[in-house]
Amino acid sequence: MGRDRFTYTAELTDAAHIFWFKNEAKFAHGYPYTGWLQTALVYVVGVYTAREQGCIPSSQYFCRFWRFHYFDWMTFLRRSGVYAWAGGLVLGTILFGSPDVSIKRCIGKYNYWMSENIQDTRGNYSNFNVGKF
């Protein structure tokens, strides 16, 4: 019980499921490279916001934009969410990850949260909820 009958080693029937549960997001979205791309885009958005406000000159690329007294944090956070988080995730998935796995993950999450569960009465010994597609 729990051992392979030929090699007498422990059976690892859930090993593949555990592996994909822990690593599917990394493979799909290309982490940690996508994380570094998103971090760089957050910095670029901050420099762009500071440059737009006139805090730094247009020829300066590296600065501590967060130290300026009149730095517009709300615009920076909105742009970071749109361009760095969402745009960086999409761009990183295309460049470093696997878009087809990502699309399947999105469809699976959508079906999990948005589909209405109906009873499957054709099971022999137990009933399962299946999503209505």
N, C-alpha and C positions, 0 to 999 in steps of 0.2 A: 504494500500500500504506500503510494508516494514515491516508489523507486522504479527505475527502468528495469524491466525483467532481464535484459541482456547485459547491461553494463553495471547494474546495481548502483547507479548514481541517482541522486535526487531528481525528480521530475520538475521541470521548470515550465509548467504550462502557461503561467501568467507572465513570464519574463518579457515576451514581446509586447504585451499590453502595457506593462510597467515602463518599458523603455520608451514607447511612443507617447505615453502619458507625460513623461518628464521631458522629452526632447522634441516633440512635434512642433511646438511654437518656435523653438530655435531654428529648426530646419526650414520651417515655412517662411519665417520673416528674416532670416539671415543674421540673427544675433550672434555675436556681440558687435559685428560690423555696422549693422543698422543703428545700434545704440550710439556708437561713436559718430555716425552721420547725423543723427538727431541732436546730439550734443553740440556738434559744430554748427548746425543750423540755428540752434538757440543763440549761440554767440553771434552769428551773422545777423540775426534778427535784432539783437540788442544794439549792435554797432549801427545798423541801418536806422533804427529808431532814434538813437542818439544823434546821428548825423542829420536826420530829417528835422530834429528839433533845434539844430544849431549848437549842440553841446560840444561837438568835435568838428574839426575841419574836414572837408571832403577828401583830402589827401591822406588822412590818417586811417589805418586799418586795425591797429591793435591798441586797445585802451581799456581802462576799467570804467565802462559805461555806467555801472551800477553805483558809482560814487558821486555822480552829479546830483546836485540838489533838486533840479527841475526835471529829472528824468521821468518820463511818462510810463509808469509801471503798468497801467491798465492796457494801454496800446501794446506794450511789449508782451504781456501775458496773452492777449488775444491773438497776436501774430504768432507767438510761439506755439500756441495750441494748434493753429491752422497750418502754418508752414512747417514748423519743426516737428511737432508730434505726428500729425496726420500725413502731411506731405512727405516727411522723412520716412515714415513707416511704409508708405506706398513706394517711394523711390528705393528704399533699402530692400524691400521685398522683390522688386524687379531686378535690382543690381546683384544682390547677394543671396537672396532666398529662392524659394520655389513658388512662383505665382499660382500654379495649379493646385498645390497643397493648400495654399492660403485661401483660394476661392472655395475649395471643398470645406475648409474649416468655417468660413463665413456662412456657407449654406447650411452646414450642420448646426451652427449656433443659432441661425435664424429659425430652422425647423424645431430646435429644442425649445426656444423661447416663444415662438409665435404660432406654432401649429397646435391645433386642438387634438388632444389625445382621444382616440376612440378605442373601444374594446375589441380585441381580436378574439373572436369566439371559436375559431377553427383549430385552436391548439388542442392536442390530445390530453395532456396532463395538467397544463397550467395556461393561464391567460396572460397576455402581455398587452401593454398599451403601445400602439403604433401611431406614428404621426400621420395626419391627413395631409397629403401633398396636393 
